[in-house]
Amino acid sequence: MRVLLQVASDKRDLRATYHYSSFAHAYSRGQMAQPKLTKLELQIMETLWTRETASIREIQETFPEKDRPAYTTIQTTVYRMERKKAVRRVKKVGNFHVFEAAVSRNAAQRKLIDDLLALFGGRTQPVMAHLIESGKLSLEDVKEAEKTLRKLERKDKSK
């Protein structure tokens, strides 16, 4: 699969290009676009991915005591995530609700990577160069990437 990428001339072009490519990507995969998640939302999602379900209090208690957000901060954030369709209520126990992740870890990671690449006009080379220079990309990672590329190439040829 070959993709032609064009660097946007200004921020509006970049947003329009990214919006279109995100929509086209989601549409072509038969999915709705994934919600954009903040750092706090990703921390909450990590709790839900790990525990599968949790109440707001349980989510709050997973944060280190020193940096623990207030209960109401977690509550407001979870309700916003519910409106974004990132989490959903699964049951009510007494006067509190139990939530679960509605977005998979894999989907959230893909969205983050797509957002990161959009900052570089869709180009992967600057990201790969940084990973190599910082020592965060191992030879094993490169071999695994090559294996995946070969699989995709075979799959594209069989179509």
C-alpha positions in Angstrom: 0.0 0.0 0.0 1.5 3.3 -1.0 0.3 6.6 0.5 1.1 10.0 -1.0 1.5 12.6 1.8 1.5 16.4 1.2 2.8 18.9 3.7 0.2 21.5 4.6 1.0 25.1 3.8 -0.6 26.5 7.0 -2.4 25.3 10.1 -5.9 25.4 8.4 -4.6 23.1 5.6 -3.1 20.8 8.2 -6.3 20.6 10.2 -8.4 20.0 7.0 -6.0 17.4 5.7 -5.8 15.6 9.1 -9.6 15.8 9.6 -10.2 14.3 6.1 -7.6 11.6 6.6 -8.9 10.7 10.0 -12.5 10.5 8.7 -11.4 8.6 5.6 -9.3 6.2 7.7 -12.2 5.5 10.1 -14.7 5.3 7.3 -12.6 2.9 5.3 -12.2 0.7 8.4 -15.9 0.7 9.1 -15.5 2.5 12.4 -16.5 5.7 13.9 -13.7 8.1 14.6 -12.1 7.6 18.0 -12.4 10.3 20.6 -9.3 12.4 21.4 -8.2 11.7 25.0 -6.3 14.0 27.3 -3.5 12.8 29.6 -5.9 12.6 32.6 -8.4 10.7 30.4 -5.7 8.3 29.3 -4.8 7.7 33.0 -8.4 6.9 33.7 -8.7 4.6 30.7 -5.6 2.8 31.9 -7.4 2.0 35.1 -10.4 0.8 33.2 -8.4 -1.3 30.8 -6.5 -2.9 33.7 -9.5 -3.5 36.1 -12.2 -3.8 33.4 -14.7 -1.9 35.5 -14.4 0.7 38.3 -16.4 3.3 40.1 -15.2 6.9 40.2 -13.9 6.4 43.8 -12.0 3.3 42.7 -10.5 5.2 39.7 -9.5 8.1 42.0 -7.8 5.8 44.4 -5.5 4.4 41.7 -3.7 7.7 41.5 -0.6 8.2 43.7 -1.7 10.0 46.9 0.7 12.8 46.4 -0.7 13.7 42.9 -4.3 12.4 43.4 -6.9 14.6 41.6 -10.0 15.5 43.6 -13.0 13.2 43.5 -15.0 15.8 41.6 -12.3 16.3 39.0 -12.3 12.5 38.2 -16.2 12.6 38.3 -16.4 15.5 35.8 -13.7 13.9 33.6 -15.5 10.5 33.5 -18.8 12.2 32.7 -17.1 14.1 29.8 -15.5 10.8 28.6 -19.0 9.2 28.7 -20.3 12.0 26.4 -17.3 11.3 24.1 -18.3 7.6 24.2 -14.9 6.6 25.5 -16.5 5.0 28.6 -19.9 3.7 29.5 -21.9 3.0 32.6 -22.4 -0.7 33.2 -24.4 -0.7 36.4 -25.5 1.3 39.4 -24.7 0.1 42.9 -26.3 2.2 45.7 -25.6 5.8 44.8 -22.6 5.3 42.5 -22.1 4.1 39.0 -19.6 1.5 37.7 -17.9 2.3 34.4 -16.0 0.4 31.7 -13.9 1.4 28.8 -15.8 1.7 25.5 -12.6 2.3 23.5 -9.9 -0.4 23.4 -6.3 0.3 24.4 -5.3 -0.5 20.8 -7.7 2.0 19.3 -6.6 4.7 21.7 -3.0 4.1 20.9 -3.6 4.2 17.2 -5.4 7.5 17.7 -2.5 9.0 19.6 0.0 7.8 16.9 -2.2 9.3 14.2 -2.4 12.6 16.1 1.4 12.6 16.5 2.0 11.9 12.8 -0.4 14.7 11.9 1.9 17.1 13.7 4.6 16.1 11.2 2.3 16.3 8.2 1.9 12.6 8.2 5.6 11.9 7.7 7.0 9.0 9.8 10.7 9.7 9.1 11.2 12.4 11.9 9.5 10.2 14.4 11.6 7.2 13.4 14.8 9.2 13.4 14.1 10.4 17.0 13.3 6.9 18.2 16.6 5.6 16.7 18.7 8.5 18.0 17.2 8.3 21.5 17.9 4.5 21.6 14.2 3.7 22.0 14.0 1.7 18.8 15.8 -1.6 19.0 17.0 -3.9 16.3 14.2 -6.3 17.4 11.7 -3.6 16.9 13.0 -3.0 13.4 12.8 -6.7 12.5 9.2 -6.8 13.8 8.3 -3.8 11.7 9.9 -5.4 8.6 7.9 -8.6 9.2 4.7 -6.6 9.5 5.5 -4.6 6.3 6.1 -7.9 4.4 2.7 -9.2 5.6 1.0 -6.1 4.5 2.7 -6.2 1.1 1.6 -9.9 0.6 -1.9 -9.0 1.6 -2.0 -6.0 -0.8 -0.7 -8.2 -3.7 -3.4 -10.8 -3.1 -6.2 -8.3 -3.5 
